[in-house]
């Protein structure tokens, strides 16, 4: 599930990425245009977070909004 986070500042985005690392899966890589872990991806250019598991995506939306 893709979740748009265009309205957030960089600091708030980093908080969300930290939550993803702690709850969904550890970080595997950091590139110039994306960051990803086991079951999740953050795309810098589009400012979109994609979470593979629908349950974790729902938890993310409930915690941070969508």
Secondary structure, 3 states (H helix, E strand, C coil): CEEECCCCCHHHHHHHHHHHHHHCCCEEEECCCEEEECCEEEECCCCEEEECCHHHHHHHHHHHCC
